[in-house]
Amino acid sequence: AHEDTGLQSQLPLEEQNYGATAAHVRQGPSMSVSRNGPPRRHYAIAAVLCYANLINFMDWFIIPGILLDVQKYFDLSDGDTGLLQTVFILCYMLAAPIFGYLGDRYNRKIILGAGIFFWSGVTLGSSFISELYYWIFFLSRGLVGIGTASYSTIAPTIIADLFEEGKRTTMLSVFYIFIPVGSGLGYVLAAGMAEVTGDWHWAFRITPCMGGLALVLLILLVPHRTQRRTAAHRALSISGTIRVAAEKPGVQRTAKTTWCQDVTSLAKNWSFVWSSLGLTAMAFVTGALGMWVPLFLYRAQVVQGLVSPCLQESCSSSNSLIFGGITIGTGILGVIAGAEVARRLRKINNKADPLICATSMFISALCLYTALVVAQTNIVSTFIFIAFGELFLSVNWAIVTDILLYVVTPQRQSTAIALQILVSHLLGDAGSPYIIGIISNAIQAKNAVSFQWSFWSMQYSFILCAFVGVFGAGFFLLTSFYIEEDRKEAER
């Protein structure tokens, strides 16, 4: 079923509200939007979407949490192990534009529900794959990526439609807090289940149950048709009343644009282009860190003599648990701090958002480089600098999405998010785990087989992430040159 994308007006000068208030009976010649803020139902819907986002990223980072076990079970090299995550990201990013197109034109609730059901079922099935059929395990991760794309492209647009600009930034911040929280819990869940049960396969049997609960809540709480706000709605609703002029019979209310027209328009939006490239650099760094850091820390500890090499079938390590906790804590703190700093600085500088992103990316790159340098001598300092690197990366998550939402017209937002996902993952975390693994393999191949070179190969390959972070800072700096003009254009 098609979703309503325009102003649902049938009578001359009829005035309509949005969200839950759309169902209210008209009160005289005009209908006022509640001045007491969004209704509770909107917060309940946002809570369901946040819960689903949590599960989404828990499932995403289960494999990095038990990477050593998976690598030993399927007998994979560093390059092959990195390819496992690359397959997931490639399918995710290739499916994103399709769901972005569908999300701008069809019922978003149905698409969300189908996506959650699909990836939950595939994740559960992947826990029963034998080591003889490793290619099926690769395929299953790709299918999970397709299901995940249906959610990530559409959920933020629903939140954007439920809340006005001030509340929207806050609610998007809450929504994106669950990216690092879910990622960190993915590590904790995977490592914890592997340790408790002695079988890493059980890590893939928890999130499908949680996904089932999310699906039930989605069906019960989210309306079948979620009303979209146009630019006029967001501007006029500030005054409390929205007036829709009478339309002539036979005249189409909402102009339908093709996907090619949407893409062409977005390509001319330089704020969108440069901020998307900045996000791509972020994705490259976070993808590599998320996949390899626990294994890198394990190899550093082996070199320092802090732990013994793992030779048995189940390789229990506290690194995944610690790194998961770091990811959760720095993610929450970073997203909240980023939103608050952005809120304050916007009052004095219209270019505050991209400048904050540029500064935090540069500081993050410095912290990550320092963590790599000290890894061989001081593991505690390595944890500390990795934590600061992740903290400054997390500052940008909600801000980058908010930039997109105010420099792109509402009718193209799902498409814009889908394109941003495509570009950021294609050039970012789709390749970074595999690239790091391939570089590590190449270094090991040219040197003697030893634990020392196993560590050095990963250390040297990781340095690439620090340089990419600096490039990301430059992209966000370029965004600041166009942000004011593009925002005014979107408002017009």
Buried (B, 14 or more C-beta within 10 A) or exposed (E): EEBBBBBBBEEEEBBBBBBBBBEEEEEEEEBBBEEEEBBEBBBBBBBBBBBBBBBBBBBBBBBBBBBBBBBBBBEBBBBBBBBBBBBBBBBBBBBBBBBBBBBBBBBBBBBBBBBBBBBBBBBBBBBEBEEEEBEEBBBBBBBBBBBBBBBBBBBBBBBBBBBBBEBBBBBBBBBBBBBBBBBBBBBBBBBBBBBEEEEBBBBBBBBBEBBBBBBEBBEEBBBEBBBBBBEEBBEBBEEEEBBBEEEEEEEEEEEEBEBEEBBEBBEEBBBBBBBBBBBBBBBBBBBBBBBBBBBBBBBBBBBBEEBEEBEEEBBBBBBBBBBBBBBBBBBBBBBBBBBEBBBEBBEEEEBBBBBBBBBBBBBBBBBBBBBBBBBBEBBEBBBBBBBBBBBBBBBBBBBBBBBBBBBBBBBBBBBBBBBBBBBBBBBBBBBBBBBBBBBBBBBBEEEEEEEEBBBBBBBBBBBBBBEBBBBBBBBBBBBBEBBEEBBEBBEE
